[in-house]
Each structure stands twice: as C-alpha cells, then as structure tokens.
Amino acid sequence: MTIKAVTFDIGGVLERVGDPELALSSRWLARLAMNEAEFAAALASVDPDDAIKTGGLSEPEYASRYAAALGLSAIQQREFMADLWDWYCGELDVELTAFAASLRSSVATAILSNSADGARREEVARYSFDEIFDPIIYSHEVGLAKPDPAIYELTCARLGVEPREMIFVDDTPGHVEAGRRLGIHAIVHVNTPDTIAAITSLLDGELALGVEKVGGCATHS
C-alpha cells in the first residue's frame, strides 16, 4: 500500500530538549533557596496525574500551581514560565525539519504530539510548524494522548489515510509500539541521519512493515 503521510512527534524529534529539572534548576535553585530534591519534588507536585496532556489543566492553572509549589512572586511566576517554555521548545532540529518540508511535494506531513496548553502558540511562533505540517495534533487540544490508540486513529482520520499508509516517528518506544499495533510504519527516533534514512527507505518501499528502530536506544520520553 502506498505511503501517503509522514507524521512526526515534536519533543525529542523535531525539537531537541533536555531534562526539565536540569534546565531550570541552574537558574532557580539559588533564587528560591532550594536544594535539588526540594525543587524536583515541587515540580512533580504540579501535575501528578498528567492532566496537562489531555487538557485537564489550562496554562493559567498550571502556571498558578507552579507558583504555589515553588513560592513564586507574580514577577517570578512570569519569569519561570518564560524559562519553562524555553525548555519545552528546546532547540529546533533544523536538518530534520528541512527534510520534513522537502517531503511535502510527495506526501502529507503532520505532527502528533503529547503537549500542554500554550504549546501551539509557542512552537508556531518560534518554528513556524504550521507552514510545514498539516494537521498539527496536540494531545491537550483533542483530549487524547499517546499511547492511546484513539489518538493515532484520529491522526489517520484527519489525514484521510489508512494506518498502513502512514509513517510515524517518535522517540518513545512505547508510543511507537502503539502505532505499530495499528499497522502504522513506525520509527523510533534516536538520531537524525538514521531517521531520515529509514523514512527514505520506507518511501522507496525497501523496508517491511513494522517498528524500525534506528541508531541505538532511545532515551527521551
């Protein structure tokens, strides 16, 4: 069956991101007079049930929770949220994004991302994803999150393709496995050159249906 669409995850794939505690602690531990354990516990207390991913917390709500957990003033809250978005959006993988843009003449390109309220605003403003990918499916906007099979089915429906007509790239093996169970061509992203090679081979019909794990073991969730 002809492949008609290539769908990408964002964090850890189109964007290079690090550990949030490490990214934020260097700026905030001293300011808040906290140690690393206290800081980590405060961050973990903000959304223990992962409600953010499925739209259970709005941006103002989780910003308020961060402020309460960390004891932030109003000014500090704004500064902390700016730092949080800088971490969240990471650094654009220019090579992979350019490759995705180059595919648009032959296949549809889409995004499927577990996300938080505000992500579309921040990522489109920084990286213009809306000029390359359509649709962009954010979990918090649709009330579903990977690895729920329903969000993959929704992605296929919005693209107008069958699962076997789509390639899906994600850095989390469990998310890839969930796509594979539906019949999607799935690639575990570890590094850009190998992912590009795997997508190209699939588009050329050289690889069999299944999980294509490239470049070693994935580490980003």
BELZI-V948647 format. One record per residue. N is the residue number from 0. SS is DSSP state (H for helix, E for strand, L for the rest). Layout:
n={N | N}
ss={SS | SS}
This chain:
n={0 | 1 | 2 | 3 | 4 | 5 | 6 | 7 | 8 | 9 | 10 | 11 | 12 | 13 | 14 | 15 | 16 | 17 | 18 | 19 | 20 | 21 | 22 | 23 | 24 | 25 | 26 | 27 | 28 | 29 | 30 | 31 | 32 | 33 | 34 | 35 | 36 | 37 | 38 | 39 | 40 | 41 | 42 | 43 | 44 | 45 | 46 | 47 | 48 | 49 | 50 | 51 | 52 | 53 | 54 | 55 | 56 | 57 | 58 | 59 | 60 | 61 | 62 | 63 | 64 | 65 | 66 | 67 | 68 | 69 | 70 | 71 | 72 | 73 | 74 | 75 | 76 | 77 | 78 | 79 | 80 | 81 | 82 | 83 | 84 | 85 | 86 | 87 | 88 | 89 | 90 | 91 | 92 | 93 | 94 | 95 | 96 | 97 | 98 | 99 | 100 | 101 | 102 | 103 | 104 | 105 | 106 | 107 | 108 | 109 | 110 | 111 | 112 | 113 | 114 | 115 | 116 | 117 | 118 | 119 | 120 | 121 | 122 | 123 | 124 | 125 | 126 | 127 | 128 | 129 | 130 | 131 | 132 | 133 | 134 | 135 | 136 | 137 | 138 | 139 | 140 | 141 | 142 | 143 | 144 | 145 | 146 | 147 | 148 | 149 | 150 | 151 | 152 | 153 | 154 | 155 | 156 | 157 | 158 | 159 | 160 | 161 | 162 | 163 | 164 | 165 | 166 | 167 | 168 | 169 | 170 | 171 | 172 | 173 | 174 | 175 | 176 | 177 | 178 | 179 | 180 | 181 | 182 | 183 | 184 | 185 | 186 | 187 | 188 | 189 | 190 | 191 | 192 | 193 | 194 | 195 | 196 | 197 | 198 | 199 | 200 | 201 | 202 | 203 | 204 | 205 | 206 | 207 | 208 | 209 | 210 | 211 | 212 | 213 | 214 | 215 | 216 | 217 | 218 | 219 | 220}
ss={L | L | L | L | E | E | E | E | L | L | E | L | L | L | E | E | L | L | L | H | H | H | H | H | H | H | H | H | H | H | H | H | L | L | L | H | H | H | H | H | H | H | H | H | L | L | L | L | L | L | H | H | H | H | L | L | L | L | H | H | H | H | H | H | H | H | H | H | H | H | L | L | L | H | H | H | H | H | H | H | H | H | H | H | H | H | H | H | H | L | E | E | L | H | H | H | H | H | H | H | H | H | H | H | H | L | L | E | E | E | E | E | E | L | L | L | L | L | H | H | H | H | H | H | H | H | H | L | H | H | H | L | L | L | L | E | E | E | H | H | H | H | L | L | L | L | L | L | H | H | H | H | H | H | H | H | H | H | H | L | L | L | H | H | H | E | E | E | E | E | L | L | H | H | H | H | H | H | H | H | H | L | L | L | E | E | E | E | L | L | L | H | H | H | H | H | H | H | H | H | H | H | H | L | L | L | L | L | L | L | E | E | E | L | L | L | L | L | L | L | L}
